[in-house]
Amino acid sequence: MSADDDFLERIFLAEQTYYSEAYRAGLDLTSKDVPSSNVDSSPLDRQPELDAAWARGVQFGAELGSELYSYLGLANQVISMSTTSSTASRPSERHVELAQTILALLTQSPGLLQFPCAALVKRSDFEMEIARIRAKARQLLSLLGVNTISRKMDTLTF
């Protein structure tokens, strides 16, 4: 296979060309004085990008809320099963302990469900807290023997 036929090289060169053209166009735009009457119609109008970023933010917030509240529902379900179930179908103490830990991480001060998404992701400990909650939820799901779709998808090979 020659260098002319290498598709990865063509992709790399196409990206470099695209970036250099975009950089050149941006440099040309910033080096010129844009009249104020043409600002709305200029290529510097970023409203579509802002709209797309807002939509991504809404989607991220919905996904994060869905994930956190599903963990809350799981923890509440395990705890309620421990108090209402018969002895044979009652979850073990380890299940209940993990569920109570998840519940505390989500709801007790400063639990992640006490903040709006916009404030939540700005917290310095957000990544650490969400990782702790996910780890505890994975532990609980594993103890309960629940296989999630994502775990099934991870084992697929193509």
ChimeraX attribute file (.defattr): number of C-alpha atoms within 10 A of each C-alpha:
attribute: neighborCount
match mode: 1-to-1
recipient: residues
	/A:1	5
	/A:2	5
	/A:3	9
	/A:4	8
	/A:5	9
	/A:6	10
	/A:7	10
	/A:8	10
	/A:9	12
	/A:10	13
	/A:11	11
	/A:12	11
	/A:13	12
	/A:14	12
	/A:15	12
	/A:16	12
	/A:17	12
	/A:18	12
	/A:19	12
	/A:20	12
	/A:21	12
	/A:22	12
	/A:23	12
	/A:24	12
	/A:25	13
	/A:26	13
	/A:27	11
	/A:28	11
	/A:29	14
	/A:30	11
	/A:31	9
	/A:32	8
	/A:33	8
	/A:34	12
	/A:35	8
	/A:36	8
	/A:37	8
	/A:38	9
	/A:39	11
	/A:40	11
	/A:41	8
	/A:42	13
	/A:43	11
	/A:44	12
	/A:45	11
	/A:46	11
	/A:47	10
	/A:48	9
	/A:49	10
	/A:50	11
	/A:51	11
	/A:52	12
	/A:53	12
	/A:54	12
	/A:55	12
	/A:56	12
	/A:57	14
	/A:58	14
	/A:59	12
	/A:60	13
	/A:61	17
	/A:62	13
	/A:63	12
	/A:64	15
	/A:65	16
	/A:66	12
	/A:67	13
	/A:68	19
	/A:69	14
	/A:70	13
	/A:71	22
	/A:72	21
	/A:73	14
	/A:74	18
	/A:75	25
	/A:76	17
	/A:77	13
	/A:78	21
	/A:79	20
	/A:80	14
	/A:81	15
	/A:82	18
	/A:83	12
	/A:84	10
	/A:85	11
	/A:86	10
	/A:87	10
	/A:88	6
	/A:89	10
	/A:90	17
	/A:91	19
	/A:92	13
	/A:93	10
	/A:94	11
	/A:95	21
	/A:96	22
	/A:97	15
	/A:98	20
	/A:99	25
	/A:100	17
	/A:101	17
	/A:102	26
	/A:103	20
	/A:104	17
	/A:105	20
	/A:106	22
	/A:107	15
	/A:108	13
	/A:109	10
	/A:110	11
	/A:111	15
	/A:112	23
	/A:113	17
	/A:114	13
	/A:115	13
	/A:116	11
	/A:117	17
	/A:118	11
	/A:119	11
	/A:120	17
	/A:121	16
	/A:122	10
	/A:123	12
	/A:124	9
	/A:125	11
	/A:126	14
	/A:127	12
	/A:128	10
	/A:129	16
	/A:130	17
	/A:131	12
	/A:132	14
	/A:133	20
	/A:134	16
	/A:135	13
	/A:136	18
	/A:137	21
	/A:138	16
	/A:139	15
	/A:140	23
	/A:141	16
	/A:142	13
	/A:143	14
	/A:144	13
	/A:145	9
	/A:146	11
	/A:147	11
	/A:148	11
	/A:149	8
	/A:150	8
	/A:151	10
	/A:152	9
	/A:153	9
	/A:154	8
	/A:155	7
	/A:156	7
	/A:157	5
	/A:158	2
